[in-house]
Amino acid sequence: MDTVEQSRTYEAIRARDAAHVRLRRFTGGAVAVAVGLSAVFAALAANATHAKKTIVRSPAKRSASQVRPLTVAPAAPLVSVEADASPVAPTPQATAPTPSYAPPVVSSGGS
């Protein structure tokens, strides 16, 4: 291999490596732009679903005469643990309804 051919080979290798670096930079930039655009569109879509902005109002302060006292529920009756409990008779179970064997009524939409 002479020096001219060898220098052309090195130039071709350098050109290939430079193109590879440019391609990697372009790919990284394209990915960054795609992520940014997806974030923008996601934010736009999230804001587009609200038809109107709701207004949250704080409740008006009531005067002392309008405040009602809390009602207290009566306590449940206490049952003794040692008391003889009479066994409760089980309720009879309901029988299943019997199916009817009449043919179904069909309307075909005729005149």
C-alpha positions in Angstrom: 0.0 0.0 0.0 1.5 3.3 -0.9 1.1 6.6 1.0 -1.6 8.1 -1.2 -3.8 5.1 -0.9 -3.2 4.9 2.8 -4.0 8.6 3.3 -7.3 8.1 1.3 -8.2 5.2 3.6 -7.6 7.3 6.7 -9.6 10.2 5.3 -12.5 7.8 4.5 -12.3 6.4 8.1 -12.3 9.9 9.5 -15.3 10.9 7.3 -17.1 7.8 8.4 -16.4 8.5 12.1 -17.5 12.1 11.7 -20.7 11.0 10.1 -21.3 8.6 12.9 -20.9 11.3 15.5 -23.2 13.6 13.6 -25.8 10.9 13.4 -25.6 10.2 17.1 -26.0 13.9 17.9 -29.0 14.2 15.6 -30.6 11.1 17.1 -30.1 12.4 20.7 -31.6 15.8 19.6 -34.5 14.1 17.9 -35.2 12.1 21.1 -35.1 15.2 23.2 -37.5 17.0 20.9 -39.9 14.1 20.9 -39.9 13.9 24.7 -40.5 17.6 24.9 -43.3 17.6 22.4 -45.0 14.6 24.2 -44.8 16.6 27.5 -46.4 19.6 25.8 -49.2 17.6 24.2 -49.8 15.7 27.4 -50.2 19.0 29.3 -52.4 20.4 26.5 -54.6 17.3 26.6 -54.9 17.4 30.4 -56.0 21.0 30.3 -58.4 20.5 27.4 -60.7 18.1 29.4 -61.9 20.8 31.8 -64.9 22.6 30.3 -64.8 25.4 32.8 -62.9 26.3 35.8 -64.7 25.6 39.1 -64.8 28.2 41.7 -64.3 27.0 45.3 -66.1 29.2 47.7 -65.4 29.1 51.4 -68.4 28.4 53.5 -70.0 31.5 55.0 -69.5 31.9 58.7 -72.6 31.2 60.8 -73.5 33.2 63.8 -73.8 31.5 67.2 -77.7 31.6 67.0 -77.8 29.5 63.8 -75.5 26.7 65.0 -77.4 23.6 66.0 -76.3 21.4 68.9 -75.2 17.9 68.1 -77.8 15.2 68.8 -76.7 12.2 70.9 -78.0 8.8 70.0 -79.2 6.6 72.8 -76.9 3.8 73.9 -77.6 0.3 72.8 -79.1 -2.1 75.4 -76.6 -4.3 77.1 -77.0 -8.1 76.9 -75.7 -10.4 79.7 -73.1 -12.9 78.5 -74.2 -15.5 81.1 -77.9 -15.2 80.3 -79.6 -18.2 78.8 -80.4 -17.4 75.2 -83.3 -19.1 73.8 -82.4 -20.7 70.4 -84.0 -18.9 67.5 -85.8 -21.1 65.1 -84.5 -20.9 61.6 -86.8 -19.3 59.1 -88.1 -21.5 56.3 -86.3 -20.9 53.0 -88.4 -19.6 50.1 -88.9 -22.0 47.3 -87.6 -21.1 43.8 -90.2 -20.0 41.3 -91.3 -22.6 38.8 -90.5 -21.8 35.2 -93.4 -21.4 32.8 -93.5 -23.5 29.7 -95.5 -21.1 27.5 -93.9 -20.2 24.2 -92.4 -16.7 24.1 -94.3 -13.9 22.4 -92.5 -12.6 19.4 -93.3 -9.5 17.3 -91.6 -9.2 14.0 -92.6 -5.6 13.3 -95.1 -6.4 10.6 -98.2 -4.6 9.8 
